[in-house]
Amino acid sequence: MVSYILKKLICKKSRRYFNLPNIKSAKKRVKLIKKKTLRNKSIKTNLKTILKKANTSILELSATKEDDFKLAIKKLDQAVSKGVLHKNSANRKKSKLALEYNKTTSKV
């Protein structure tokens, strides 16, 4: 009875009823998924800021554009190896970044 009331209180905001796990291994999986979600979120946000920094330094013809470009490529590869990004998505982003980088280096 107590668990039923607890479930109802948790679900009150969403107005949807969902089952909380009762099995011990399922409870552990919920904890693990929360940890992994936080890790993936932090990796994604860090990656986004690095990509933005690389993009702006390339467009502004900054002195550190080569280092920022290399760091962005490295972080994209790391995100793929950790399973945060899909391989094709990372390759698409790398290609787009490389096109911008090559345009600015050929102008100089």
Residue pairs with C-beta under 8 A, 6 or more apart in sequence:
3 20
3 22
6 20
7 17
7 18
7 19
7 20
8 17
10 20
11 17
11 18
21 27
21 29
21 30
40 82
40 84
43 78
43 79
43 82
43 84
44 79
44 84
44 85
46 75
47 75
47 76
47 79
47 84
47 85
50 68
50 71
50 72
50 75
51 72
51 75
51 76
51 93
51 97
53 68
53 72
54 65
54 68
54 69
54 71
54 72
54 97
55 97
55 100
56 62
57 64
57 65
57 68
57 69
58 65
58 68
58 69
58 97
58 100
58 101
58 104
59 100
59 104
61 104
61 108
62 68
65 101
65 104
69 97
69 98
69 101
72 94
72 97
73 94
73 97
76 85
76 90
76 93
76 94
77 90
79 85
79 90
80 86
80 87
80 90
